[in-house]
Amino acid sequence: MPSPLWTPSDSAVARANLTRFTASVRPGAGYSELWRWSVDRPEEFWPAVWRFGDVIADTRPDGSQWQSVLEGGDRMAPPDPEVGPRWFRGARLNFAENLLRHDDDHTALVFWNEAGRQRSLSYAQLRREVARWQAALRADGVGVGDRVAGLLPNVPEAVIAMLATTSLGAIWSSCSPEFGEGAVLDRFGQIRPRVLITAAEYLYSGKTIDLLPRVAQVAAALPATQRIVVLGGPALKDSLGPGSPQAAPKGPSVADRRTGGRPMEDGRTSWLEGWLSASPAPSASPAFSRLPFDHPVYILYSSGTTGLPKAIVHGAGGTLLQHQKELLLHTDLRRADRIFYFTTCGWMMWNWLVSSLAVGATVVLYDGAPLAPRRGILWELAEREGVTVFGTSAKYLALCEKSGLEPGRDHDLASLRAILSTGSPLAQHSYDYVYGRIKSDVHLASISGGTDIVSCFALGNPTRPVWRGELQGRGLGMAVEVFDPAGKPLVGAPGELVCTRPFPSMPVSFWDDPDGRKYRAAYFEHFPGVWRHGDWAERTENDGLIIYGRSDATLNPGGVRIGTAEIYRQVERLPEVVESLVIAQDWEEDVRVVLFVRLRDGLELDDALRERIRREIRLHASPHHVPKKILQVPDLPRTINGKLSELAVRAAVHGRAIGNRDALANPQALDLFRDLPELAV
């Protein structure tokens, strides 16, 4: 039997938050027993998480903080959206208050961009800034249930805006500035924000991108938006706040800033500092509106590659409690930690990262390209900031490997304790790369969940070994199983990833879905009453998980169902291949596997490389996985969040309409896949 790649030391296990939590609820229990108790007894488990995370909430006259833990039992998709499952009825809390529980000189936020370190904020400074923004939002009439939208780079102002918004009981929703006008309106047009906060420009890959022409178009299409607030430039030179070397541009509006030959909407558009200065004097600390547990806090969006993005509404209490569990127990986060995640404001990992403030840790933000202008800039950040938890995507780790980066050799990563990876399945060779080229003694946690739950189904475990190619285990409180087509649990064979019982971070609703029909159709129609997440997965003998890709993109040649990640793992081992994408093409009353590859600059796909690719797949996967056709392309279409869009390519190959081109960062790449003569024979 193979050995694990990493095993935590006895001392690390002894001091882990998870060990301390287990001792308080199930003394002497192993993780499997703890997990079983957590899903069988949610009315005991989730209050234990509440107490362990020290959730701040109102106390009722009888000394309790809620009337009931879970109403509705195991009903996950009730016919009436007002009937169960309902968590912690009677509890009243505020999301921002829990994230701003500290008021001291401990560093709360550190911000880098491509030019390096830009600024930091202590918890005391963060609270003061949130109070300023809260006063300005309140002056614009923002209150409970209103929406505030951010079209922002990953800068401290995005965090401040979110906290100020949610402190008032309003709802925060954000997109990254890479989103095109259509993609932004597909999202914000649904929720009709009262205030839009944006940036004048941003920096990416050494280029300054003027955002104002896009903002003008978006603003014109959002007539109900009463205020547009504009931050300054990419290095935040004009939006650093009090005490910075430069102040924000003065003046009440940017009506005189020409955008694409016409001015911005005047009267409702303000520079940030002018907007803040015009509001009533803020109090020294923000006030917090405590509201029911399931009061909305975030609106997130599905990728939208098959139609208008789903606007998914998440509740404050469920998001807070789930994130506390994942950060404290599964990530072993503590106040002394410095946590980084390479993300944008348009990906749910931004929301997850920012919840680290509730632990009192230091959150490290980065905005810009991950491999430019210096290939190792993120590892430089990790070294200089003493990052202890480094989060990224599987694709970034693969690109580091392809680029020949050796962070462990070139940087002092002594502080680094854990590396987290998500966004797509982490290939087996990436596990080897992490332990061989980054750090041999590090907790590598491949995690998996989604926007739909603003959290994870599968997570790391700081007290158990890491096995090559496996996610360590199912999250506590998450009744995750793998089902066969008949809805029966599987172990050791791939099937549909499901969750069979309610959990607090299930969406409160979809926006503009009053009867819950869209919500139920999204998750509960395939297996009635069971959450089907859409991942093709396998439970292992180590009680871990392997994710093979999206189940709606699986291949089925000759009736054999294959996850796309099974092919990617083999193909992208080859040094010539930068990345690949595989689809099933309809062919002769069946389907055939077609593989597209993007090669390193200057390389051409020839018969010898095709044969090497086929041999690698046949040897390490199976003959069923071997593509019938292998074609070279210069680009692959990806969503705005960076995920390859297999469904869009399959539609293009078959000459079908693409559901929503605006959901793609590079929709022009789809033209590379239409009417290919190689696929006509």
Secondary structure, 3 states (H helix, E strand, C coil): CCCCCECCCHHHHHHCHHHHHHHHHCCCCCHHHHHHHHHHCHHHHHHHHHHHCCCCECCCCCCCCCCEEEECCCCCCCCCCCCCCEEEECCEECHHHHHCCCCCCCEEEEEEECCEEEEEEEHHHHHHHHHHHHHHHHHCCCCCCCEEEEECCCCHHHHHHHHHHHHCCCEEEEECCCCCHHHHHHHHHHHCCCEEEEECEEEECCEEEECHHHHHHHHHCCCCCCEEEEECCCCCCCCCCCCCCCCCCCCCCCCCCEECCEECCCCCEEEHHHHHHHCCCCCCCCCCCCEECCCEEEEEECCCCCCCCCEEEEEHHHHHHHHHHHHHHHCCCCCCCEEEECCCCCCHHHHHHHHHHHHCCEEEEEECCCCCCCCCHHHHHHHHHCCCEEEEEHHHHHHHHHCCCCHHHHCCCCCCCEEEEECCCCCHHHHHHHHHHHCCCCEEEECEEECCCCEEEEECCCCCCECCCCECEECCCCCEEEECCCCCECCCCCEEEEECCCCCCCCCEECCCCCCHHHHHHHCCCCCCCEEEEEEEEECCCCCEEEEEEHHHCECHHHCCECHHHHHHHHCCCCCEEEEEEEEEEECCEEEEEEEEEECCCCCCCHHHHHHHHHHHHHHCCHHHCCCEEEECCCCCEECCCCECHHHHHHHHCCCCCCCHHHECCHHHHHHHCCCHHHCC
